[in-house]
Amino acid sequence: MCLGIPGEVVELHPEQPDLAKVNVSGVKRLINIGLLADDPPKPGEWVLIHVGFALSKIDEAEAAAAMAFLEGIGQAYEDEIAALRGSLIE
């Protein structure tokens, strides 16, 4: 199962404007924000991530609700976070 997971944008990649460093439950990784070119996220904003792409911007309340739901479903969430940790950039 692949999940959409909320992440907070930490910084934009200075050399590649379609990439951003995002914090997902303490795991930081680069994601592609190219699908949000019409309204790109800024540091401090939240995005919904699926397979390395930001699909939409969400607010902090939506992010918190999504994380609570994901934590509640158990193993699928743990598997997704483990996959993110495997691509840790910091």
N, CA and C atoms as a LAMMPS dump frame, in Angstrom:
ITEM: TIMESTEP
0
ITEM: NUMBER OF ATOMS
270
ITEM: BOX BOUNDS ff ff ff
-5.0000000000000000e+02 5.0000000000000000e+02
-5.0000000000000000e+02 5.0000000000000000e+02
-5.0000000000000000e+02 5.0000000000000000e+02
ITEM: ATOMS id mol type element x y z
1 1 1 N 0.843 -1.165 0
2 1 2 C 0 0 0
3 1 3 C 0.892 1.234 0
4 2 1 N 0.586 2.192 -0.843
5 2 2 C 1.294 3.47 -0.837
6 2 3 C 0.363 4.527 -0.274
7 3 1 N 0.919 5.352 0.581
8 3 2 C 0.12 6.35 1.272
9 3 3 C 0.546 7.75 0.88
10 4 1 N -0.385 8.689 0.984
11 4 2 C -0.05 10.098 0.894
12 4 3 C 0.294 10.553 2.306
13 5 1 N 1.49 11.091 2.485
14 5 2 C 1.958 11.462 3.814
15 5 3 C 2.246 12.952 3.844
16 6 1 N 1.795 13.651 4.893
17 6 2 C 2.095 15.073 4.991
18 6 3 C 3.538 15.315 5.403
19 7 1 N 4.119 16.356 4.853
20 7 2 C 5.475 16.758 5.21
21 7 3 C 5.578 18.268 5.209
22 8 1 N 6.455 18.785 6.067
23 8 2 C 6.667 20.229 6.142
24 8 3 C 7.887 20.599 5.308
25 9 1 N 7.722 21.557 4.432
26 9 2 C 8.826 22.018 3.602
27 9 3 C 9.843 22.724 4.499
28 10 1 N 11.087 22.268 4.425
29 10 2 C 12.17 22.843 5.22
30 10 3 C 12.914 23.895 4.409
31 11 1 N 13.261 23.534 3.177
32 11 2 C 13.941 24.49 2.304
33 11 3 C 13.782 24.073 0.857
34 12 1 N 13.909 25.048 -0.03
35 12 2 C 13.876 24.786 -1.459
36 12 3 C 15.288 24.526 -1.929
37 13 1 N 15.436 23.651 -2.893
38 13 2 C 16.757 23.323 -3.422
39 13 3 C 17.23 24.509 -4.267
40 14 1 N 18.382 25.097 -3.927
41 14 2 C 18.824 26.315 -4.619
42 14 3 C 19.152 26.117 -6.098
43 15 1 N 19.561 24.937 -6.496
44 15 2 C 19.961 24.702 -7.882
45 15 3 C 18.885 24.004 -8.716
46 16 1 N 17.901 23.428 -8.053
47 16 2 C 16.832 22.726 -8.765
48 16 3 C 15.492 23.194 -8.189
49 17 1 N 14.854 24.157 -8.835
50 17 2 C 13.629 24.746 -8.278
51 17 3 C 12.447 23.792 -8.149
52 18 1 N 12.533 22.618 -8.766
53 18 2 C 11.433 21.655 -8.641
54 18 3 C 11.657 20.678 -7.482
55 19 1 N 12.707 20.896 -6.67
56 19 2 C 12.974 20.036 -5.519
57 19 3 C 12.943 20.846 -4.224
58 20 1 N 12.475 20.177 -3.168
59 20 2 C 12.452 20.792 -1.842
60 20 3 C 12.822 19.743 -0.805
61 21 1 N 13.49 20.186 0.259
62 21 2 C 13.757 19.304 1.388
63 21 3 C 12.526 19.379 2.289
64 22 1 N 12.008 18.206 2.641
65 22 2 C 10.775 18.117 3.423
66 22 3 C 11.015 17.233 4.644
67 23 1 N 10.422 17.628 5.759
68 23 2 C 10.51 16.862 7.005
69 23 3 C 9.219 16.068 7.169
70 24 1 N 9.36 14.748 7.208
71 24 2 C 8.224 13.848 7.415
72 24 3 C 8.516 13.036 8.668
73 25 1 N 7.859 13.359 9.748
74 25 2 C 8.042 12.633 11.013
75 25 3 C 9.514 12.515 11.402
76 26 1 N 10.252 13.594 11.243
77 26 2 C 11.657 13.602 11.623
78 26 3 C 12.613 13.115 10.558
79 27 1 N 12.088 12.625 9.45
80 27 2 C 12.915 12.162 8.336
81 27 3 C 12.92 13.259 7.276
82 28 1 N 14.116 13.699 6.893
83 28 2 C 14.228 14.744 5.872
84 28 3 C 14.699 14.128 4.57
85 29 1 N 14.011 14.505 3.501
86 29 2 C 14.393 14.008 2.174
87 29 3 C 13.964 14.992 1.117
88 30 1 N 14.547 14.865 -0.066
89 30 2 C 14.16 15.707 -1.186
90 30 3 C 12.922 15.123 -1.848
91 31 1 N 12.002 16.009 -2.189
92 31 2 C 10.821 15.597 -2.94
93 31 3 C 10.646 16.538 -4.126
94 32 1 N 9.93 16.078 -5.111
95 32 2 C 9.667 16.869 -6.294
96 32 3 C 8.412 17.704 -6.055
97 33 1 N 8.538 19.022 -6.214
98 33 2 C 7.389 19.921 -6.046
99 33 3 C 6.924 20.48 -7.388
100 34 1 N 7.415 19.888 -8.47
101 34 2 C 7.086 20.368 -9.806
102 34 3 C 5.601 20.366 -10.135
103 35 1 N 4.834 19.464 -9.543
104 35 2 C 3.386 19.426 -9.805
105 35 3 C 2.673 20.63 -9.2
106 36 1 N 3.358 21.365 -8.329
107 36 2 C 2.767 22.532 -7.673
108 36 3 C 3.352 23.833 -8.226
109 37 1 N 3.803 23.801 -9.481
110 37 2 C 4.481 24.948 -10.089
111 37 3 C 3.613 26.211 -10.1
112 38 1 N 2.292 26.066 -10.191
113 38 2 C 1.413 27.24 -10.204
114 38 3 C 1.362 27.943 -8.853
115 39 1 N 1.606 27.209 -7.783
116 39 2 C 1.601 27.765 -6.431
117 39 3 C 2.609 26.994 -5.588
118 40 1 N 3.9 27.192 -5.848
119 40 2 C 4.915 26.378 -5.163
120 40 3 C 4.929 26.612 -3.657
121 41 1 N 5.163 25.558 -2.891
122 41 2 C 5.223 25.698 -1.433
123 41 3 C 6.48 26.445 -1.015
124 42 1 N 6.383 27.075 0.138
125 42 2 C 7.5 27.798 0.727
126 42 3 C 7.895 27.096 2.015
127 43 1 N 9.119 27.32 2.487
128 43 2 C 9.503 26.743 3.777
129 43 3 C 8.477 27.092 4.862
130 44 1 N 8.142 26.074 5.646
131 44 2 C 7.133 26.219 6.692
132 44 3 C 5.75 25.772 6.265
133 45 1 N 5.522 25.614 4.965
134 45 2 C 4.227 25.137 4.483
135 45 3 C 4.236 23.614 4.415
136 46 1 N 3.045 23.044 4.39
137 46 2 C 2.863 21.591 4.381
138 46 3 C 2.402 21.122 3.018
139 47 1 N 2.856 19.932 2.637
140 47 2 C 2.438 19.315 1.383
141 47 3 C 2.063 17.861 1.642
142 48 1 N 1.238 17.327 0.777
143 48 2 C 0.881 15.918 0.814
144 48 3 C 1.766 15.212 -0.206
145 49 1 N 2.533 14.209 0.236
146 49 2 C 3.548 13.552 -0.584
147 49 3 C 3.111 12.122 -0.913
148 50 1 N 3.327 11.75 -2.166
149 50 2 C 3.08 10.378 -2.596
150 50 3 C 4.183 10.007 -3.579
151 51 1 N 4.86 8.926 -3.349
152 51 2 C 5.966 8.401 -4.149
153 51 3 C 6.96 9.484 -4.575
154 52 1 N 7.308 10.355 -3.637
155 52 2 C 8.341 11.354 -3.884
156 52 3 C 7.881 12.639 -4.531
157 53 1 N 6.578 12.78 -4.741
158 53 2 C 6.028 13.977 -5.359
159 53 3 C 5.057 14.664 -4.402
160 54 1 N 5.138 15.979 -4.337
161 54 2 C 4.148 16.755 -3.596
162 54 3 C 2.921 16.878 -4.497
163 55 1 N 1.793 16.373 -4.009
164 55 2 C 0.564 16.384 -4.808
165 55 3 C -0.275 17.624 -4.582
166 56 1 N -0.221 18.144 -3.343
167 56 2 C -1.011 19.329 -3.02
168 56 3 C -0.451 19.99 -1.772
169 57 1 N -0.784 21.258 -1.612
170 57 2 C -0.449 21.947 -0.381
171 57 3 C -1.611 21.724 0.592
172 58 1 N -1.279 21.557 1.856
173 58 2 C -2.301 21.399 2.885
174 58 3 C -1.928 22.301 4.055
175 59 1 N -2.903 22.599 4.897
176 59 2 C -2.572 23.426 6.048
177 59 3 C -2.133 22.544 7.217
178 60 1 N -1.641 23.187 8.264
179 60 2 C -1.091 22.441 9.392
180 60 3 C -2.136 21.571 10.08
181 61 1 N -3.379 22.045 10.151
182 61 2 C -4.442 21.253 10.779
183 61 3 C -4.722 19.986 9.962
184 62 1 N -4.753 20.119 8.636
185 62 2 C -4.943 18.944 7.777
186 62 3 C -3.784 17.963 7.934
187 63 1 N -2.567 18.509 8.034
188 63 2 C -1.391 17.658 8.208
189 63 3 C -1.479 16.879 9.516
190 64 1 N -1.865 17.556 10.594
191 64 2 C -1.976 16.893 11.896
192 64 3 C -3.046 15.806 11.866
193 65 1 N -4.185 16.093 11.236
194 65 2 C -5.262 15.096 11.143
195 65 3 C -4.813 13.888 10.317
196 66 1 N -4.118 14.148 9.217
197 66 2 C -3.637 13.047 8.376
198 66 3 C -2.618 12.193 9.129
199 67 1 N -1.71 12.828 9.873
200 67 2 C -0.712 12.071 10.634
201 67 3 C -1.382 11.226 11.718
202 68 1 N -2.378 11.782 12.39
203 68 2 C -3.087 11.026 13.425
204 68 3 C -3.749 9.793 12.805
205 69 1 N -4.366 9.977 11.633
206 69 2 C -4.991 8.847 10.955
207 69 3 C -3.937 7.794 10.577
208 70 1 N -2.845 8.252 9.964
209 70 2 C -1.804 7.322 9.518
210 70 3 C -1.188 6.551 10.676
211 71 1 N -0.938 7.237 11.779
212 71 2 C -0.39 6.557 12.948
213 71 3 C -1.372 5.517 13.479
214 72 1 N -2.664 5.792 13.306
215 72 2 C -3.693 4.881 13.78
216 72 3 C -3.837 3.612 12.946
217 73 1 N -3.369 3.637 11.688
218 73 2 C -3.523 2.433 10.861
219 73 3 C -2.374 1.455 11.033
220 74 1 N -1.357 1.868 11.76
221 74 2 C -0.333 0.918 12.168
222 74 3 C 0.715 0.561 11.153
223 75 1 N 0.766 -0.701 10.76
224 75 2 C 1.889 -1.25 10.002
225 75 3 C 2.121 -0.557 8.666
226 76 1 N 1.083 -0.205 7.944
227 76 2 C 1.27 0.455 6.65
228 76 3 C 2.005 1.779 6.832
229 77 1 N 1.645 2.506 7.874
230 77 2 C 2.33 3.766 8.183
231 77 3 C 3.783 3.492 8.565
232 78 1 N 4.016 2.502 9.41
233 78 2 C 5.383 2.177 9.82
234 78 3 C 6.239 1.767 8.622
235 79 1 N 5.659 1.03 7.691
236 79 2 C 6.377 0.63 6.487
237 79 3 C 6.753 1.851 5.641
238 80 1 N 5.834 2.778 5.531
239 80 2 C 6.095 3.987 4.735
240 80 3 C 7.196 4.833 5.369
241 81 1 N 7.163 4.99 6.686
242 81 2 C 8.201 5.756 7.385
243 81 3 C 9.554 5.036 7.272
244 82 1 N 9.55 3.715 7.354
245 82 2 C 10.795 2.958 7.189
246 82 3 C 11.375 3.19 5.799
247 83 1 N 10.529 3.251 4.794
248 83 2 C 11.009 3.507 3.438
249 83 3 C 11.601 4.909 3.341
250 84 1 N 10.974 5.862 4.001
251 84 2 C 11.51 7.227 4.015
252 84 3 C 12.868 7.267 4.707
253 85 1 N 12.994 6.576 5.809
254 85 2 C 14.269 6.562 6.534
255 85 3 C 15.375 5.975 5.649
256 86 1 N 15.012 5.058 4.805
257 86 2 C 15.989 4.474 3.892
258 86 3 C 16.532 5.466 2.879
259 87 1 N 15.82 6.569 2.688
260 87 2 C 16.281 7.592 1.744
261 87 3 C 16.68 8.867 2.473
262 88 1 N 17.043 8.745 3.729
263 88 2 C 17.435 9.882 4.565
264 88 3 C 18.568 10.662 3.916
265 89 1 N 18.438 12.007 3.906
266 89 2 C 19.485 12.832 3.308
267 89 3 C 20.278 13.603 4.358
268 90 1 N 19.917 13.504 5.607
269 90 2 C 20.669 14.185 6.661
270 90 3 C 21.023 13.224 7.75
